[in-house]
Amino acid sequence: MAPLARARRRGGWWTDAGLRVFVGLLVLSLFCEASKKVTFNVPSKLEAGTLIGRLNLRQYLRTSDLISSSDPDFIVLEDGSVYTTNAVSLSSEKKAFTISLNDLQGHLQKKIHVNLLSHPKKAHKTGETVLRRTKRRWSPLPTLIMENSLGPFPMQIQQLSSDTAQKYNITYSISGRGVDQPPLNYFYIERETGNLFVTVPIDREEYPEFEIICNARTLDGYTPEVPLRHVIRIEDDNDNPPMFDPVTWAFNVVENCRAGTVVGQITATDRDEPGTLHTKLKYRIVGQNPIPLQGSYTFTIHPDTGSITVAYPVLDREKITTYTILVEARDMGGQPFGLCNTATVVIEVDDANDHAPMCEHSMYEAYVSENTVGEKVMDIGVVDKDSPGTPAWHATFNIIKGNEDGAFKIVKNPDSNIGTLCVEKGLDYERNKERKLEIVVNNEAPYFLPPNSRAVSTSTCVVVVKVRDMDEGPVFDPCVFFLNIKECLPAETMVGQYTARDPETGNSEGIIYRIINDPCNWITIDNAGQIRTTRLLDREQPQMQLYQCNVTVSATDRSGKTGTGVIVVNLLDENDNFPVIPKREYIICRDRQPVCLTAVDADLPEHGAPFSFSLPDRMIPQWKLTQHDENSAYLVPAENLPFGAYEIPVMVTDRAGKGGITEVRVIMCDCTTPSDCRYWPRVGPPVARQTPNVTLGLWAILALIGGSLLLLLILITLCGCCGAAPVSSSKHVCDDLANQNLIISNTEAPGEEVMDPNILPVKTGNMVTYDQGTLGVKTGGQESFEMVKGHQTLESVKGGGHHTLDSVKMGHQTLERGGYGQSAMDAYRYNYSEWQNFTHPRLTEEPIRGHTLIKN
């Protein structure tokens, strides 16, 4: 196959002469079906590896397993390309050879006669200059070496020649991989001639290509040529057979599958050069075990992909469980001279559910005592031809008739196809003395039948169960009694009756009842089976978390046999709660936005929302209610409603008409947001009346400060003006302290020397004066006198006794109310000049450690 590879490699590397002439190549100039002749126009000289033309081989023979040429100088590829294997010269301007096409399977053969005609030489006119291109010998084509060549070695493979050798004495040298780099000494060159030699056979799979550096130098070391990179390629030889990895393949296929079902795919690899016939593999089956009876293999394999499929729908696991086939892979497109290798493929046939299970017997009979639960009745065996332990073998049992009340069930043994019939519920001899069960048997997996086969018929069996009579205790009917009790019923109220009977006699005489389990303690039962409540039951009580309770009751007959029943007590809801508003206090700021009143009801929803809200008639002018949704309403104040706290009774009614009043406290506050409200509600229960709230503004505060300063200024002016006035002689204070005696002035009462009632020393924290009806308060920590001009609020003290501010409080209150106590103040009215005459001489007194020194 070296000529073929060489032809492929040199397809684009023609000589200059071939490039000049072969541009006008005609692929197929004439085709005659009768003679099957083809003519190509080619140059008179053809080098090895030159493409002659291309034929459409399918026009001659649809499938060509073997393509050959009668002339060894030419080769034909599978795509119809015709190449030269050696240099060919058409001396007689004509050459012919024959191409043979063979179909080995169909035993067909076709021949194509190929004629080669050389181009006529072009005549040049006299004097015409013909331009000829000369080839540079320093740039040769890549060198080709046949893989594993037999030599003899060393073997010349190329000659390098420099065009400057005509002028200089040139010496040649090479370097690179295969020369002075590993692998070493594979190539060398003669210094004087430029002949390039290979020394050993080369394996292409190990070294597919070498690139060496060629240098041309003169004797004095001058380099007239640029160093040349010369490529040496190793031509592939078909020296590697196809290899399977692994050698043994295993696949599974289900029985009764159709023809064409894919079993699996195997692949082989070839180390030879890809894209050549050396690596073009063909697969085929060369053996099968067990040997097919009809001579045809049970499986087929795709020759190109290696995909294994079922050839005939004859797979039956119950007959053959495993197939072993031998698969061959051959290169060179499967031609007989190609290298080959084989692999073993083991195909396991998986079980399909193509056999229905069958009961061992068609009729069974058994005896069971009444009122027994969980007792084994009998075993039912099943036979199945499918693979044991698979879903296609495991049986399923279904009672299709006679078990409408669920009194029986079948328990299957997972390790065997045996079903055990058991009693799930106690049987009653008095009701039914015999039970007839019809049982059908199937598989866990669905049925998978061969093509064009009939449906599988399922197996059934009949089991007759006879009930033995037993003496049994009382029986409650029903066994579970549902009792509904309304809430809030008085204690000892009869709410129902639950009785048992003797199954043999059918009556309830002589049966005693008692409660054996009552976790809620809601009911009692007497010997007549009457049920009564133990206490008043309210669903809304905190301890009533569950509204249903299961009570177990027993019944005992005269012989001591007992039976049990269950009373399911349901506590029903009654509309015994009216809706209320949980939030009782709200704040409305100056923007007078309405507040949302939301109500809740402790009863169930059928006794709850929607709620209706209403106000008493006396509150309607000031407040208004607007329904928001079924649970809430907006409370809207009137526009002119003053600030204050209000108690509002709101009537809320549920959907059933049950309602109640909730007192809601609303604070009308002079604020921006409710959190800024500074209203302090009074301590004690709220009252439904207005509480005024007075707030002083900035100008009012400034007016009070200015008035206080003005009053102080007037007082200082009066004191300054009156200081120069003569002391009245009509009334004076008797001064018996002419000798500068010390008088204690920090006592609450005056001394014995001070007898004038105009001077009242009072020890207090405040001094209250009324100047022409105006109230003034002065705070001080020393002694002070309470002076009254025009009106005096102190009560008279009998006998000139001392006076305190306690007596002033009533006078203060009477001034606010206006008129009350006027006669008392008139009795103590004095002339202002007399008071001044008394106080003026003491303005010059000097205090000495809490005492007053009065100078003469």
QUIPETA-V208683 format. One record per pair of residues at least 24 apart in sequence whose C-alpha atoms are under 8 Angstrom apart, sorted by the first residue. I is the first residue (numbers start at 0). J is the second residue. Records with the same first field share a line. If there is no record, write none. Layout:
I = J  J
This chain:
0 = 236  237
1 = 145  234  235  236
2 = 47  48  74  83  84  85
3 = 48  74  76  82  84
4 = 234  235  275
5 = 47  48  84  143  234
6 = 47  48  49  50  82  83  84
7 = 48
8 = 48
9 = 48  49
10 = 48  49  50
12 = 140
13 = 46  49
14 = 46
17 = 42  45
20 = 118
24 = 52
25 = 52
26 = 52  53  54
27 = 52  53  54
35 = 110  111  112
36 = 111  112  113  114
37 = 111  112  113  114
38 = 113  114  115  116
39 = 113  114  115  116
40 = 115  116  117  118
41 = 115  116  117  118
42 = 116  117  118
43 = 88  89  90  92  116  117  118
44 = 86  87  88  89
45 = 83  86  87  88
46 = 83  85  86  87
47 = 82  83  84  85  86  87
48 = 82  83  84  85
49 = 82  83  84
50 = 80  81  82  83
51 = 80  81  82  83
52 = 80  81  82
53 = 78  79  80  81
54 = 78  79  80  81
55 = 79
59 = 109
60 = 100  102  108  109
62 = 102
63 = 100  101  102  103
64 = 100  101  102  103  334
65 = 99  100  101  102  103  334
66 = 98  99  100  101
67 = 98  99  100
68 = 96  97  98  99
69 = 96  97  98  99
70 = 96  97
89 = 117
92 = 116  117
93 = 117
135 = 162
136 = 160  161  162
137 = 161  162  227
138 = 227
139 = 229
141 = 229  230  231  232
142 = 229  230  231  232
143 = 231  232  233  234
144 = 231  232  233  234
145 = 233  234  235  236
146 = 200  201  202  203  233  234  235  236
147 = 200  201  202  203  236
148 = 200  201
149 = 200
150 = 199  200
152 = 197  198  199
153 = 196  197  198  199
154 = 196  197  198
155 = 194  195  196  197
156 = 194  195  196  197
157 = 194  195  196
158 = 192  193  194  195
159 = 192  193  194  195
160 = 192  193
161 = 215  224
163 = 223  224
167 = 217
168 = 217  218
169 = 215  216  217  218
170 = 215  216  217  218
171 = 213  214  215  216
172 = 213  214  215
173 = 211  212  213  214
174 = 211  212  213
175 = 210  211  212
176 = 209  210  211
177 = 209  211
178 = 211
201 = 233
202 = 233
203 = 233  234  235
204 = 270  271  272
206 = 233
207 = 232  233
208 = 232  233
235 = 271  272
236 = 271  277
237 = 271  277  338
238 = 271
239 = 269  270  271  338
240 = 269  270  329  330  338  339  340
241 = 267  268  269  270  278  280  328  329  330  338  339  340
242 = 267  268  269  340
243 = 267  268  340  341  342
246 = 341  342  343
247 = 342  343  344  345
248 = 342  343  344  345
249 = 344  345  346  347
250 = 344  345  346  347
251 = 346  347  348  349
252 = 346  347  348  349
253 = 314  348  349  350  351
254 = 314  315  316  348  349  350  351
255 = 312  313  314  315  351  447  448  449  450
256 = 312  314  449  450
257 = 309  311  312  449  450
258 = 308  309  310  311  312
259 = 308  309  310  311
260 = 308  309
261 = 306  307  308  309
262 = 306  307  308  309  346
263 = 306  307  308
264 = 304  305  306  307
265 = 304  305  306  307
266 = 304  305
267 = 328
276 = 330  331  332
277 = 330  331  332  337
278 = 330  331
279 = 330  331  332  333
280 = 328  329  330  331  332  333
281 = 328  329  330  332  333
282 = 326  327  328  329  333
283 = 326  327  328
284 = 324  325  326  327
285 = 324  325  326  327
286 = 324  325  326
287 = 322  323  324  325
288 = 322  323  324
289 = 322  323
312 = 449
314 = 348
315 = 348
316 = 348  349  350
317 = 384  385
319 = 348
320 = 347  348  349
321 = 345  346  347  348
322 = 346  347  348
350 = 385  386  391
351 = 385  391  446  447  448
352 = 385  391  392  442  444  445  446  447  448
353 = 385  446  447  448  449  455
354 = 383  384  385  446  455
355 = 383  384  441  442  446  455  456  457  458
356 = 381  382  383  384  392  394  440  441  442  457  458
357 = 381  382  383  440  457  458  459
358 = 382  440  458  459  460
360 = 460
361 = 459  460  461
362 = 460  461  462  463
363 = 460  461  462  463
364 = 462  463  464  465
365 = 462  463  464  465
366 = 464  465  466  467
367 = 464  465  466  467
368 = 426  466  467  468  469
369 = 425  426  427  428  466  467  468  469
370 = 424  425  426  427
371 = 422  424  425  426
372 = 422  423  424  425
373 = 421  422  423  424
374 = 421  422
375 = 419  420  421  422
376 = 419  420  421  422
377 = 419  420  421
378 = 417  418  419  420
379 = 417  418  419  420
380 = 416  417  418
381 = 416  417
382 = 416
388 = 414
390 = 442  443  444
391 = 442  443  444  445  446
392 = 442  443
393 = 442  443
394 = 440  441  442  443
395 = 440  441  442  443
396 = 438  439  440  441
397 = 438  439  440
398 = 436  437  438  439
399 = 436  437  438  439
400 = 435  436  437  438
401 = 434  435  436  437
402 = 436
426 = 466
427 = 466
428 = 466  467  468  469
429 = 468  502  503
431 = 466
432 = 465  466  467
433 = 463  464  465  466
434 = 463  464  465  466
435 = 461  462  463  464
436 = 461  462  463  464
437 = 461  462
438 = 462
470 = 503
471 = 501  502  503  560
472 = 501  502  555  556  560  561  562
473 = 499  500  501  502  510  554  555  556  560  561  562
474 = 499  500  501  502  554  562  563  564
475 = 499  500  562  563  564
476 = 500
477 = 564
478 = 563  564  565
479 = 564  565  566  567
480 = 564  565  566  567
481 = 566  567  568  569
482 = 566  567  568  569
483 = 568  569  570  571
484 = 568  569  570  571
485 = 570  571  572  573
486 = 535  536  537  538  570  571  572  573
487 = 535  536  537  573
488 = 532  535  536
489 = 532  534  535
490 = 531  532  533  534  535
491 = 531  532  533  534
492 = 531  532
493 = 529  530  531  532
494 = 529  530  531  532
495 = 529  530  531
496 = 527  528  529  530
497 = 528  529  530
498 = 527  528
499 = 554
501 = 556
509 = 556  557
510 = 554  555  556  557
511 = 554  555  556
512 = 552  553  554  555
513 = 552  553  554
514 = 550  551  552  553
515 = 550  551  552  553
516 = 550  551  552
517 = 548  549  550  551
518 = 548  549  550
519 = 548
538 = 570  571  572
539 = 601  602
546 = 570  571
572 = 602  603
573 = 602  606
574 = 602  606  655  657
575 = 602
576 = 600  601  602  657
577 = 601  651  652  653  657  658  659
578 = 607  610  651  652  653  657  658  659
579 = 651  659  660  661
580 = 661
582 = 663
583 = 661  662  663  664
584 = 663  664  665  666
585 = 663  664  665  666
586 = 665  666  667  668  673  676
587 = 665  666  667  668  673
588 = 667  668  669  670  671  672  673  676
589 = 667  668  669  670  671
590 = 671
591 = 635  636  638
592 = 635
593 = 633  634  635  636
594 = 633  634  635
595 = 627  631  632  633  634
596 = 631  632  633  634
597 = 630  631  632
598 = 630  631  651
599 = 630
600 = 653
605 = 654
606 = 653  654  655
607 = 653  654  655
608 = 653  654
609 = 653  654
610 = 651  652  653  654
611 = 651  652  653
612 = 649  650  651  652
613 = 649  650  651
614 = 648  649  650
615 = 648  649
618 = 647
641 = 667
642 = 666  667  668  669  690  691  692
643 = 667  668  689  690  691  692
644 = 680  687  688  689  690
645 = 686  687  688  689
646 = 685  686  687  688
647 = 687
721 = 835  839
722 = 839
725 = 836
726 = 833  836  837
727 = 832  833  836
730 = 833
731 = 755  833  836  837
732 = 837
736 = 853  855
737 = 853  854  855
738 = 854  855
739 = 852  853  854  855
740 = 852  853
741 = 850  851  852  853
742 = 850  851  852  853
743 = 849  850  851
744 = 782  849  850  851
745 = 781  782  849  850
747 = 801
748 = 801  802
749 = 801
754 = 799
755 = 799
756 = 799
757 = 829  834
758 = 784
759 = 784  785  801  802
760 = 784  801  802
761 = 785  802  803  804
762 = 803
763 = 804
787 = 828
788 = 828  829  830  831
789 = 828  829  831
790 = 824  825  827  828
791 = 824  825  827  828
792 = 824
793 = 824  827
794 = 823  824  827
795 = 827
